[in-house]
């Protein structure tokens, strides 16, 4: 039994770390493959947000994500592609809202 307050997050982190250590794919390719899996699984916006953050840290862009969507569209179909695009837009909106809140908090602290 874990004493941590986030046992599910800890488990996911451990599994991700093991996957990263095991594969010979470069980190950017790993993120793109994971992004493709999110599309195929019809993942939640928060999942995209997490992976976009990791991708941005590795120099990936929204164009890279679009290229994955274009590659997957014939395989996953219109419904999954449109669903992914919608969820990606929501995730990016959430990221913008978080950044704005952080900026407001920083301004308030500076005053």
Biopython code that builds the backbone (N, CA, C, O; Angstrom):
import numpy as np
from Bio.PDB.StructureBuilder import StructureBuilder

atoms = [
    (1, "UNK", "N", (0.846, -1.182, 0.000)),
    (1, "UNK", "CA", (0.000, 0.000, 0.000)),
    (1, "UNK", "C", (0.885, 1.236, 0.000)),
    (1, "UNK", "O", (1.861, 1.323, 0.744)),
    (2, "UNK", "N", (0.529, 2.169, -0.833)),
    (2, "UNK", "CA", (1.319, 3.384, -0.946)),
    (2, "UNK", "C", (0.889, 4.409, 0.092)),
    (2, "UNK", "O", (-0.275, 4.469, 0.487)),
    (3, "UNK", "N", (1.841, 5.202, 0.518)),
    (3, "UNK", "CA", (1.519, 6.275, 1.463)),
    (3, "UNK", "C", (1.407, 7.606, 0.744)),
    (3, "UNK", "O", (1.105, 8.626, 1.363)),
    (4, "UNK", "N", (1.646, 7.599, -0.548)),
    (4, "UNK", "CA", (1.573, 8.819, -1.343)),
    (4, "UNK", "C", (0.117, 9.196, -1.595)),
    (4, "UNK", "O", (-0.765, 8.338, -1.568)),
    (5, "UNK", "N", (-0.133, 10.478, -1.837)),
    (5, "UNK", "CA", (-1.487, 10.952, -2.104)),
    (5, "UNK", "C", (-1.921, 10.753, -3.547)),
    (5, "UNK", "O", (-3.086, 10.985, -3.870)),
    (6, "UNK", "N", (-1.015, 10.328, -4.426)),
    (6, "UNK", "CA", (-1.332, 10.170, -5.844)),
    (6, "UNK", "C", (-0.831, 8.822, -6.365)),
    (6, "UNK", "O", (0.036, 8.786, -7.239)),
    (7, "UNK", "N", (-1.364, 7.715, -5.839)),
    (7, "UNK", "CA", (-0.830, 6.403, -6.237)),
    (7, "UNK", "C", (-1.038, 6.075, -7.713)),
    (7, "UNK", "O", (-0.194, 5.408, -8.312)),
    (8, "UNK", "N", (-2.128, 6.522, -8.310)),
    (8, "UNK", "CA", (-2.358, 6.236, -9.729)),
    (8, "UNK", "C", (-1.356, 7.009, -10.580)),
    (8, "UNK", "O", (-0.772, 6.451, -11.509)),
    (9, "UNK", "N", (-1.155, 8.279, -10.273)),
    (9, "UNK", "CA", (-0.179, 9.090, -10.995)),
    (9, "UNK", "C", (1.227, 8.508, -10.829)),
    (9, "UNK", "O", (2.006, 8.472, -11.781)),
    (10, "UNK", "N", (1.540, 8.061, -9.631)),
    (10, "UNK", "CA", (2.844, 7.438, -9.392)),
    (10, "UNK", "C", (3.020, 6.185, -10.244)),
    (10, "UNK", "O", (4.086, 5.971, -10.822)),
    (11, "UNK", "N", (1.987, 5.361, -10.323)),
    (11, "UNK", "CA", (2.056, 4.144, -11.135)),
    (11, "UNK", "C", (2.248, 4.490, -12.608)),
    (11, "UNK", "O", (3.081, 3.885, -13.282)),
    (12, "UNK", "N", (1.489, 5.452, -13.108)),
    (12, "UNK", "CA", (1.616, 5.859, -14.511)),
    (12, "UNK", "C", (3.011, 6.419, -14.793)),
    (12, "UNK", "O", (3.588, 6.155, -15.847)),
    (13, "UNK", "N", (3.540, 7.177, -13.863)),
    (13, "UNK", "CA", (4.885, 7.726, -14.015)),
    (13, "UNK", "C", (5.920, 6.609, -14.070)),
    (13, "UNK", "O", (6.825, 6.638, -14.904)),
    (14, "UNK", "N", (5.792, 5.636, -13.192)),
    (14, "UNK", "CA", (6.712, 4.499, -13.171)),
    (14, "UNK", "C", (6.641, 3.709, -14.476)),
    (14, "UNK", "O", (7.668, 3.316, -15.029)),
    (15, "UNK", "N", (5.421, 3.480, -14.960)),
    (15, "UNK", "CA", (5.254, 2.742, -16.212)),
    (15, "UNK", "C", (5.853, 3.520, -17.383)),
    (15, "UNK", "O", (6.500, 2.933, -18.250)),
    (16, "UNK", "N", (5.643, 4.824, -17.413)),
    (16, "UNK", "CA", (6.185, 5.648, -18.488)),
    (16, "UNK", "C", (7.707, 5.650, -18.449)),
    (16, "UNK", "O", (8.359, 5.517, -19.485)),
    (17, "UNK", "N", (8.266, 5.798, -17.268)),
    (17, "UNK", "CA", (9.725, 5.779, -17.134)),
    (17, "UNK", "C", (10.306, 4.452, -17.613)),
    (17, "UNK", "O", (11.337, 4.437, -18.285)),
    (18, "UNK", "N", (9.662, 3.350, -17.279)),
    (18, "UNK", "CA", (10.135, 2.034, -17.721)),
    (18, "UNK", "C", (10.071, 1.921, -19.240)),
    (18, "UNK", "O", (10.979, 1.372, -19.864)),
    (19, "UNK", "N", (9.009, 2.434, -19.827)),
    (19, "UNK", "CA", (8.860, 2.406, -21.280)),
    (19, "UNK", "C", (9.949, 3.220, -21.957)),
    (19, "UNK", "O", (10.532, 2.779, -22.948)),
    (20, "UNK", "N", (10.225, 4.399, -21.432)),
    (20, "UNK", "CA", (11.244, 5.282, -22.001)),
    (20, "UNK", "C", (12.622, 4.628, -21.933)),
    (20, "UNK", "O", (13.408, 4.733, -22.875)),
    (21, "UNK", "N", (12.912, 3.961, -20.831)),
    (21, "UNK", "CA", (14.215, 3.312, -20.663)),
    (21, "UNK", "C", (14.364, 2.084, -21.549)),
    (21, "UNK", "O", (15.480, 1.730, -21.929)),
    (22, "UNK", "N", (13.259, 1.431, -21.884)),
    (22, "UNK", "CA", (13.295, 0.182, -22.630)),
    (22, "UNK", "C", (13.406, 0.379, -24.133)),
    (22, "UNK", "O", (14.071, -0.407, -24.807)),
    (23, "UNK", "N", (12.776, 1.399, -24.664)),
    (23, "UNK", "CA", (12.742, 1.602, -26.109)),
    (23, "UNK", "C", (14.034, 2.221, -26.632)),
    (23, "UNK", "O", (14.762, 2.896, -25.905)),
    (24, "UNK", "N", (14.293, 1.973, -27.900)),
    (24, "UNK", "CA", (15.444, 2.600, -28.547)),
    (24, "UNK", "C", (15.018, 3.785, -29.411)),
    (24, "UNK", "O", (15.856, 4.412, -30.059)),
    (25, "UNK", "N", (13.720, 4.095, -29.425)),
    (25, "UNK", "CA", (13.240, 5.261, -30.166)),
    (25, "UNK", "C", (13.720, 6.538, -29.486)),
    (25, "UNK", "O", (13.831, 6.595, -28.261)),
    (26, "UNK", "N", (14.004, 7.563, -30.289)),
    (26, "UNK", "CA", (14.386, 8.835, -29.695)),
    (26, "UNK", "C", (13.165, 9.450, -29.004)),
    (26, "UNK", "O", (12.031, 9.117, -29.348)),
    (27, "UNK", "N", (13.383, 10.337, -28.042)),
    (27, "UNK", "CA", (12.265, 10.892, -27.265)),
    (27, "UNK", "C", (11.179, 11.567, -28.100)),
    (27, "UNK", "O", (9.997, 11.422, -27.788)),
    (28, "UNK", "N", (11.543, 12.296, -29.145)),
    (28, "UNK", "CA", (10.530, 12.971, -29.966)),
    (28, "UNK", "C", (9.655, 11.947, -30.676)),
    (28, "UNK", "O", (8.440, 12.125, -30.763)),
    (29, "UNK", "N", (10.253, 10.891, -31.177)),
    (29, "UNK", "CA", (9.483, 9.841, -31.837)),
    (29, "UNK", "C", (8.561, 9.155, -30.838)),
    (29, "UNK", "O", (7.423, 8.822, -31.168)),
    (30, "UNK", "N", (9.043, 8.944, -29.626)),
    (30, "UNK", "CA", (8.201, 8.349, -28.592)),
    (30, "UNK", "C", (6.949, 9.190, -28.347)),
    (30, "UNK", "O", (5.848, 8.652, -28.223)),
    (31, "UNK", "N", (7.119, 10.500, -28.279)),
    (31, "UNK", "CA", (5.973, 11.384, -28.048)),
    (31, "UNK", "C", (5.002, 11.296, -29.222)),
    (31, "UNK", "O", (3.790, 11.238, -29.012)),
    (32, "UNK", "N", (5.508, 11.286, -30.442)),
    (32, "UNK", "CA", (4.633, 11.198, -31.609)),
    (32, "UNK", "C", (3.875, 9.872, -31.641)),
    (32, "UNK", "O", (2.693, 9.842, -31.982)),
    (33, "UNK", "N", (4.545, 8.784, -31.291)),
    (33, "UNK", "CA", (3.870, 7.482, -31.239)),
    (33, "UNK", "C", (2.790, 7.491, -30.171)),
    (33, "UNK", "O", (1.683, 7.004, -30.399)),
    (34, "UNK", "N", (3.103, 8.038, -29.017)),
    (34, "UNK", "CA", (2.117, 8.120, -27.933)),
    (34, "UNK", "C", (0.937, 9.011, -28.339)),
    (34, "UNK", "O", (-0.214, 8.718, -28.016)),
    (35, "UNK", "N", (1.239, 10.096, -29.047)),
    (35, "UNK", "CA", (0.180, 10.967, -29.527)),
    (35, "UNK", "C", (-0.744, 10.199, -30.469)),
    (35, "UNK", "O", (-1.966, 10.325, -30.383)),
    (36, "UNK", "N", (-0.169, 9.414, -31.355)),
    (36, "UNK", "CA", (-0.968, 8.593, -32.259)),
    (36, "UNK", "C", (-1.855, 7.625, -31.503)),
    (36, "UNK", "O", (-3.007, 7.403, -31.876)),
    (37, "UNK", "N", (-1.318, 7.052, -30.445)),
    (37, "UNK", "CA", (-2.115, 6.128, -29.627)),
    (37, "UNK", "C", (-3.265, 6.871, -28.951)),
    (37, "UNK", "O", (-4.365, 6.329, -28.837)),
    (38, "UNK", "N", (-3.027, 8.098, -28.503)),
    (38, "UNK", "CA", (-4.101, 8.882, -27.884)),
    (38, "UNK", "C", (-5.235, 9.109, -28.868)),
    (38, "UNK", "O", (-6.410, 9.015, -28.511)),
    (39, "UNK", "N", (-4.874, 9.410, -30.113)),
    (39, "UNK", "CA", (-5.898, 9.613, -31.145)),
    (39, "UNK", "C", (-6.691, 8.325, -31.332)),
    (39, "UNK", "O", (-7.922, 8.347, -31.341)),
    (40, "UNK", "N", (-5.996, 7.217, -31.479)),
    (40, "UNK", "CA", (-6.659, 5.935, -31.720)),
    (40, "UNK", "C", (-7.556, 5.529, -30.557)),
    (40, "UNK", "O", (-8.579, 4.873, -30.752)),
    (41, "UNK", "N", (-7.167, 5.925, -29.343)),
    (41, "UNK", "CA", (-7.945, 5.568, -28.153)),
    (41, "UNK", "C", (-9.038, 6.576, -27.822)),
    (41, "UNK", "O", (-9.816, 6.358, -26.894)),
    (42, "UNK", "N", (-9.107, 7.681, -28.574)),
    (42, "UNK", "CA", (-10.062, 8.758, -28.300)),
    (42, "UNK", "C", (-9.868, 9.295, -26.884)),
    (42, "UNK", "O", (-10.808, 9.389, -26.095)),
    (43, "UNK", "N", (-8.624, 9.641, -26.594)),
    (43, "UNK", "CA", (-8.224, 10.064, -25.246)),
    (43, "UNK", "C", (-8.830, 11.400, -24.849)),
    (43, "UNK", "O", (-9.332, 12.151, -25.686)),
    (44, "UNK", "N", (-8.773, 11.674, -23.572)),
    (44, "UNK", "CA", (-9.294, 12.914, -22.988)),
    (44, "UNK", "C", (-8.360, 14.088, -23.292)),
    (44, "UNK", "O", (-7.168, 13.887, -23.522)),
    (45, "UNK", "N", (-8.898, 15.319, -23.294)),
    (45, "UNK", "CA", (-8.060, 16.500, -23.554)),
    (45, "UNK", "C", (-6.839, 16.606, -22.639)),
    (45, "UNK", "O", (-5.775, 17.027, -23.091)),
    (46, "UNK", "N", (-6.968, 16.239, -21.386)),
    (46, "UNK", "CA", (-5.838, 16.332, -20.457)),
    (46, "UNK", "C", (-4.666, 15.462, -20.909)),
    (46, "UNK", "O", (-3.509, 15.821, -20.690)),
    (47, "UNK", "N", (-4.953, 14.331, -21.531)),
    (47, "UNK", "CA", (-3.883, 13.473, -22.032)),
    (47, "UNK", "C", (-3.107, 14.173, -23.139)),
    (47, "UNK", "O", (-1.880, 14.097, -23.186)),
    (48, "UNK", "N", (-3.820, 14.852, -24.029)),
    (48, "UNK", "CA", (-3.155, 15.597, -25.090)),
    (48, "UNK", "C", (-2.315, 16.728, -24.502)),
    (48, "UNK", "O", (-1.193, 16.974, -24.944)),
    (49, "UNK", "N", (-2.860, 17.405, -23.514)),
    (49, "UNK", "CA", (-2.151, 18.522, -22.889)),
    (49, "UNK", "C", (-0.816, 18.054, -22.324)),
    (49, "UNK", "O", (0.210, 18.702, -22.535)),
    (50, "UNK", "N", (-0.824, 16.943, -21.614)),
    (50, "UNK", "CA", (0.406, 16.391, -21.042)),
    (50, "UNK", "C", (1.427, 16.088, -22.139)),
    (50, "UNK", "O", (2.601, 16.439, -22.018)),
    (51, "UNK", "N", (0.972, 15.434, -23.210)),
    (51, "UNK", "CA", (1.888, 15.048, -24.273)),
    (51, "UNK", "C", (2.363, 16.239, -25.100)),
    (51, "UNK", "O", (3.489, 16.231, -25.597)),
    (52, "UNK", "N", (1.527, 17.255, -25.255)),
    (52, "UNK", "CA", (1.980, 18.447, -25.962)),
    (52, "UNK", "C", (3.067, 19.152, -25.173)),
    (52, "UNK", "O", (4.011, 19.687, -25.754)),
    (53, "UNK", "N", (2.942, 19.157, -23.870)),
    (53, "UNK", "CA", (3.990, 19.756, -23.039)),
    (53, "UNK", "C", (5.311, 19.029, -23.218)),
    (53, "UNK", "O", (6.358, 19.654, -23.391)),
    (54, "UNK", "N", (5.253, 17.708, -23.176)),
    (54, "UNK", "CA", (6.468, 16.910, -23.370)),
    (54, "UNK", "C", (7.013, 17.114, -24.778)),
    (54, "UNK", "O", (8.223, 17.231, -24.970)),
    (55, "UNK", "N", (6.119, 17.157, -25.762)),
    (55, "UNK", "CA", (6.550, 17.355, -27.145)),
    (55, "UNK", "C", (7.190, 18.710, -27.359)),
    (55, "UNK", "O", (8.204, 18.820, -28.048)),
    (56, "UNK", "N", (6.606, 19.740, -26.773)),
    (56, "UNK", "CA", (7.161, 21.091, -26.909)),
    (56, "UNK", "C", (8.560, 21.153, -26.314)),
    (56, "UNK", "O", (9.451, 21.803, -26.861)),
    (57, "UNK", "N", (8.744, 20.474, -25.196)),
    (57, "UNK", "CA", (10.068, 20.429, -24.568)),
    (57, "UNK", "C", (11.100, 19.771, -25.482)),
    (57, "UNK", "O", (12.298, 20.023, -25.357)),
    (58, "UNK", "N", (10.627, 18.926, -26.402)),
    (58, "UNK", "CA", (11.520, 18.219, -27.328)),
    (58, "UNK", "C", (11.594, 18.884, -28.695)),
    (58, "UNK", "O", (12.218, 18.353, -29.615)),
    (59, "UNK", "N", (10.954, 20.054, -28.832)),
    (59, "UNK", "CA", (11.005, 20.782, -30.085)),
    (59, "UNK", "C", (9.925, 20.416, -31.088)),
    (59, "UNK", "O", (9.978, 20.855, -32.237)),
    (60, "UNK", "N", (8.942, 19.616, -30.675)),
    (60, "UNK", "CA", (7.837, 19.277, -31.569)),
    (60, "UNK", "C", (6.845, 20.433, -31.607)),
    (60, "UNK", "O", (6.732, 21.205, -30.654)),
    (61, "UNK", "N", (6.131, 20.539, -32.719)),
    (61, "UNK", "CA", (5.190, 21.640, -32.905)),
    (61, "UNK", "C", (3.780, 21.117, -33.152)),
    (61, "UNK", "O", (3.556, 19.914, -33.281)),
    (62, "UNK", "N", (2.840, 22.052, -33.215)),
    (62, "UNK", "CA", (1.474, 21.663, -33.565)),
    (62, "UNK", "C", (1.418, 21.113, -34.983)),
    (62, "UNK", "O", (0.555, 20.292, -35.292)),
    (63, "UNK", "N", (2.323, 21.553, -35.848)),
    (63, "UNK", "CA", (2.387, 20.998, -37.192)),
    (63, "UNK", "C", (2.742, 19.505, -37.142)),
    (63, "UNK", "O", (2.216, 18.712, -37.924)),
    (64, "UNK", "N", (3.623, 19.135, -36.234)),
    (64, "UNK", "CA", (3.956, 17.714, -36.076)),
    (64, "UNK", "C", (2.721, 16.916, -35.665)),
    (64, "UNK", "O", (2.481, 15.818, -36.166)),
    (65, "UNK", "N", (1.941, 17.485, -34.744)),
    (65, "UNK", "CA", (0.704, 16.817, -34.312)),
    (65, "UNK", "C", (-0.266, 16.708, -35.485)),
    (65, "UNK", "O", (-0.925, 15.682, -35.653)),
    (66, "UNK", "N", (-0.355, 17.760, -36.295)),
    (66, "UNK", "CA", (-1.229, 17.728, -37.457)),
    (66, "UNK", "C", (-0.777, 16.642, -38.436)),
    (66, "UNK", "O", (-1.610, 15.952, -39.023)),
    (67, "UNK", "N", (0.513, 16.491, -38.610)),
    (67, "UNK", "CA", (1.027, 15.457, -39.510)),
    (67, "UNK", "C", (0.657, 14.059, -39.010)),
    (67, "UNK", "O", (0.370, 13.169, -39.810)),
    (68, "UNK", "N", (0.663, 13.868, -37.696)),
    (68, "UNK", "CA", (0.238, 12.586, -37.141)),
    (68, "UNK", "C", (-1.240, 12.363, -37.442)),
    (68, "UNK", "O", (-1.634, 11.264, -37.831)),
    (69, "UNK", "N", (-2.060, 13.398, -37.264)),
    (69, "UNK", "CA", (-3.490, 13.272, -37.572)),
    (69, "UNK", "C", (-3.708, 12.921, -39.042)),
    (69, "UNK", "O", (-4.540, 12.074, -39.366)),
    (70, "UNK", "N", (-2.961, 13.573, -39.928)),
    (70, "UNK", "CA", (-3.090, 13.279, -41.356)),
    (70, "UNK", "C", (-2.686, 11.840, -41.667)),
    (70, "UNK", "O", (-3.299, 11.183, -42.509)),
    (71, "UNK", "N", (-1.661, 11.362, -40.990)),
    (71, "UNK", "CA", (-1.192, 9.994, -41.209)),
    (71, "UNK", "C", (-2.196, 8.975, -40.687)),
    (71, "UNK", "O", (-2.402, 7.927, -41.300)),
    (72, "UNK", "N", (-2.817, 9.283, -39.559)),
    (72, "UNK", "CA", (-3.737, 8.336, -38.926)),
    (72, "UNK", "C", (-5.144, 8.347, -39.504)),
    (72, "UNK", "O", (-5.862, 7.352, -39.400)),
    (73, "UNK", "N", (-5.543, 9.446, -40.105)),
    (73, "UNK", "CA", (-6.934, 9.598, -40.554)),
    (73, "UNK", "C", (-7.455, 8.401, -41.354)),
    (73, "UNK", "O", (-8.569, 7.948, -41.089)),
    (74, "UNK", "N", (-6.705, 7.875, -42.312)),
    (74, "UNK", "CA", (-7.245, 6.730, -43.062)),
    (74, "UNK", "C", (-7.409, 5.469, -42.207)),
    (74, "UNK", "O", (-8.203, 4.586, -42.529)),
    (75, "UNK", "N", (-6.653, 5.403, -41.127)),
    (75, "UNK", "CA", (-6.714, 4.216, -40.269)),
    (75, "UNK", "C", (-7.781, 4.311, -39.185)),
    (75, "UNK", "O", (-8.489, 3.342, -38.911)),
    (76, "UNK", "N", (-7.890, 5.491, -38.569)),
    (76, "UNK", "CA", (-8.821, 5.635, -37.442)),
    (76, "UNK", "C", (-10.160, 6.212, -37.857)),
    (76, "UNK", "O", (-11.136, 6.106, -37.114)),
    (77, "UNK", "N", (-10.224, 6.827, -39.045)),
    (77, "UNK", "CA", (-11.489, 7.328, -39.545)),
    (77, "UNK", "C", (-11.775, 8.765, -39.174)),
    (77, "UNK", "O", (-11.080, 9.388, -38.372)),
    (78, "UNK", "N", (-12.825, 9.261, -39.792)),
    (78, "UNK", "CA", (-13.231, 10.649, -39.621)),
    (78, "UNK", "C", (-13.625, 10.959, -38.183)),
    (78, "UNK", "O", (-13.222, 11.983, -37.631)),
    (79, "UNK", "N", (-14.406, 10.082, -37.582)),
    (79, "UNK", "CA", (-14.915, 10.359, -36.234)),
    (79, "UNK", "C", (-13.781, 10.539, -35.228)),
    (79, "UNK", "O", (-13.796, 11.491, -34.448)),
    (80, "UNK", "N", (-12.812, 9.648, -35.237)),
    (80, "UNK", "CA", (-11.694, 9.759, -34.287)),
    (80, "UNK", "C", (-10.815, 10.960, -34.604)),
    (80, "UNK", "O", (-10.316, 11.618, -33.691)),
    (81, "UNK", "N", (-10.622, 11.250, -35.872)),
    (81, "UNK", "CA", (-9.784, 12.381, -36.251)),
    (81, "UNK", "C", (-10.430, 13.697, -35.819)),
    (81, "UNK", "O", (-9.759, 14.563, -35.258)),
    (82, "UNK", "N", (-11.719, 13.848, -36.077)),
    (82, "UNK", "CA", (-12.427, 15.062, -35.669)),
    (82, "UNK", "C", (-12.486, 15.151, -34.143)),
    (82, "UNK", "O", (-12.309, 16.230, -33.578)),
    (83, "UNK", "N", (-12.730, 14.039, -33.485)),
    (83, "UNK", "CA", (-12.753, 14.025, -32.022)),
    (83, "UNK", "C", (-11.401, 14.456, -31.462)),
    (83, "UNK", "O", (-11.340, 15.252, -30.525)),
    (84, "UNK", "N", (-10.325, 13.934, -32.032)),
    (84, "UNK", "CA", (-8.989, 14.306, -31.568)),
    (84, "UNK", "C", (-8.736, 15.786, -31.787)),
    (84, "UNK", "O", (-8.215, 16.459, -30.896)),
    (85, "UNK", "N", (-9.089, 16.305, -32.945)),
    (85, "UNK", "CA", (-8.878, 17.721, -33.227)),
    (85, "UNK", "C", (-9.638, 18.595, -32.227)),
    (85, "UNK", "O", (-9.116, 19.605, -31.755)),
    (86, "UNK", "N", (-10.859, 18.205, -31.913)),
    (86, "UNK", "CA", (-11.662, 18.947, -30.948)),
    (86, "UNK", "C", (-11.038, 18.906, -29.551)),
    (86, "UNK", "O", (-10.978, 19.921, -28.857)),
    (87, "UNK", "N", (-10.583, 17.743, -29.157)),
    (87, "UNK", "CA", (-9.979, 17.597, -27.827)),
    (87, "UNK", "C", (-8.640, 18.322, -27.744)),
    (87, "UNK", "O", (-8.283, 18.860, -26.696)),
    (88, "UNK", "N", (-7.912, 18.335, -28.836)),
    (88, "UNK", "CA", (-6.653, 19.074, -28.869)),
    (88, "UNK", "C", (-6.936, 20.567, -28.703)),
    (88, "UNK", "O", (-6.228, 21.255, -27.967)),
    (89, "UNK", "N", (-7.957, 21.065, -29.377)),
    (89, "UNK", "CA", (-8.330, 22.478, -29.240)),
    (89, "UNK", "C", (-8.709, 22.795, -27.797)),
    (89, "UNK", "O", (-8.324, 23.836, -27.266)),
    (90, "UNK", "N", (-9.467, 21.896, -27.160)),
    (90, "UNK", "CA", (-9.831, 22.115, -25.755)),
    (90, "UNK", "C", (-8.601, 22.098, -24.864)),
    (90, "UNK", "O", (-8.489, 22.901, -23.938)),
    (91, "UNK", "N", (-7.675, 21.179, -25.143)),
    (91, "UNK", "CA", (-6.447, 21.094, -24.342)),
    (91, "UNK", "C", (-5.624, 22.365, -24.482)),
    (91, "UNK", "O", (-5.091, 22.877, -23.498)),
    (92, "UNK", "N", (-5.521, 22.873, -25.702)),
    (92, "UNK", "CA", (-4.764, 24.107, -25.910)),
    (92, "UNK", "C", (-5.452, 25.291, -25.244)),
    (92, "UNK", "O", (-4.782, 26.175, -24.711)),
    (93, "UNK", "N", (-6.775, 25.318, -25.269)),
    (93, "UNK", "CA", (-7.512, 26.363, -24.562)),
    (93, "UNK", "C", (-7.249, 26.307, -23.067)),
    (93, "UNK", "O", (-7.094, 27.340, -22.416)),
    (94, "UNK", "N", (-7.199, 25.105, -22.531)),
    (94, "UNK", "CA", (-6.889, 24.926, -21.111)),
    (94, "UNK", "C", (-5.476, 25.419, -20.817)),
    (94, "UNK", "O", (-5.251, 26.084, -19.805)),
    (95, "UNK", "N", (-4.536, 25.104, -21.679)),
    (95, "UNK", "CA", (-3.153, 25.553, -21.477)),
    (95, "UNK", "C", (-3.067, 27.073, -21.487)),
    (95, "UNK", "O", (-2.340, 27.662, -20.687)),
    (96, "UNK", "N", (-3.806, 27.705, -22.390)),
    (96, "UNK", "CA", (-3.814, 29.168, -22.464)),
    (96, "UNK", "C", (-4.424, 29.752, -21.187)),
    (96, "UNK", "O", (-3.901, 30.720, -20.635)),
    (97, "UNK", "N", (-5.518, 29.170, -20.725)),
    (97, "UNK", "CA", (-6.166, 29.656, -19.502)),
    (97, "UNK", "C", (-5.236, 29.517, -18.296)),
    (97, "UNK", "O", (-5.169, 30.414, -17.456)),
    (98, "UNK", "N", (-4.534, 28.416, -18.214)),
    (98, "UNK", "CA", (-3.587, 28.211, -17.108)),
    (98, "UNK", "C", (-2.472, 29.248, -17.173)),
    (98, "UNK", "O", (-2.099, 29.830, -16.154)),
    (99, "UNK", "N", (-1.942, 29.477, -18.373)),
    (99, "UNK", "CA", (-0.868, 30.457, -18.537)),
    (99, "UNK", "C", (-1.342, 31.855, -18.149)),
    (99, "UNK", "O", (-0.595, 32.612, -17.528)),
    (100, "UNK", "N", (-2.575, 32.202, -18.509)),
    (100, "UNK", "CA", (-3.118, 33.511, -18.146)),
    (100, "UNK", "C", (-3.278, 33.654, -16.639)),
    (100, "UNK", "O", (-2.978, 34.707, -16.076)),
    (101, "UNK", "N", (-3.749, 32.596, -15.985)),
    (101, "UNK", "CA", (-3.883, 32.634, -14.528)),
    (101, "UNK", "C", (-2.527, 32.785, -13.851)),
    (101, "UNK", "O", (-2.388, 33.528, -12.880)),
    (102, "UNK", "N", (-1.525, 32.070, -14.373)),
    (102, "UNK", "CA", (-0.178, 32.177, -13.808)),
    (102, "UNK", "C", (0.373, 33.590, -13.999)),
    (102, "UNK", "O", (1.032, 34.124, -13.107)),
    (103, "UNK", "N", (0.106, 34.197, -15.158)),
    (103, "UNK", "CA", (0.571, 35.559, -15.413)),
    (103, "UNK", "C", (-0.114, 36.551, -14.483)),
    (103, "UNK", "O", (0.528, 37.459, -13.955)),
    (104, "UNK", "N", (-1.420, 36.378, -14.283)),
    (104, "UNK", "CA", (-2.151, 37.249, -13.363)),
    (104, "UNK", "C", (-1.619, 37.113, -11.945)),
    (104, "UNK", "O", (-1.465, 38.107, -11.236)),
    (105, "UNK", "N", (-1.337, 35.873, -11.529)),
    (105, "UNK", "CA", (-0.799, 35.644, -10.179)),
    (105, "UNK", "C", (0.574, 36.288, -10.033)),
    (105, "UNK", "O", (0.886, 36.854, -8.986)),
    (106, "UNK", "N", (1.396, 36.203, -11.080)),
    (106, "UNK", "CA", (2.718, 36.812, -11.038)),
    (106, "UNK", "C", (2.619, 38.323, -10.954)),
    (106, "UNK", "O", (3.389, 38.965, -10.239)),
    (107, "UNK", "N", (1.656, 38.898, -11.695)),
    (107, "UNK", "CA", (1.451, 40.348, -11.626)),
    (107, "UNK", "C", (1.007, 40.775, -10.236)),
    (107, "UNK", "O", (1.479, 41.780, -9.705)),
    (108, "UNK", "N", (0.096, 40.004, -9.651)),
    (108, "UNK", "CA", (-0.401, 40.325, -8.317)),
    (108, "UNK", "C", (0.720, 40.234, -7.288)),
    (108, "UNK", "O", (0.780, 41.047, -6.365)),
    (109, "UNK", "N", (1.605, 39.258, -7.435)),
    (109, "UNK", "CA", (2.730, 39.108, -6.518)),
    (109, "UNK", "C", (3.728, 40.255, -6.674)),
    (109, "UNK", "O", (4.373, 40.664, -5.709)),
    (110, "UNK", "N", (3.849, 40.769, -7.901)),
    (110, "UNK", "CA", (4.801, 41.847, -8.166)),
    (110, "UNK", "C", (4.322, 43.193, -7.633)),
    (110, "UNK", "O", (5.129, 44.093, -7.398)),
    (111, "UNK", "N", (3.022, 43.331, -7.443)),
    (111, "UNK", "CA", (2.465, 44.620, -6.976)),
    (111, "UNK", "C", (2.649, 44.836, -5.522)),
    (111, "UNK", "O", (2.234, 45.867, -4.993)),
]
sb = StructureBuilder()
sb.init_structure("model")
sb.init_model(0)
sb.init_chain("A")
sb.init_seg("    ")
for serial, (resi, resn, name, xyz) in enumerate(atoms, 1):
    if name == "N":
        sb.init_residue(resn, " ", resi, " ")
    sb.init_atom(name, np.array(xyz, "f"), 0.0, 1.0, " ", f" {name:<3s}", serial, name[0])
structure = sb.get_structure()
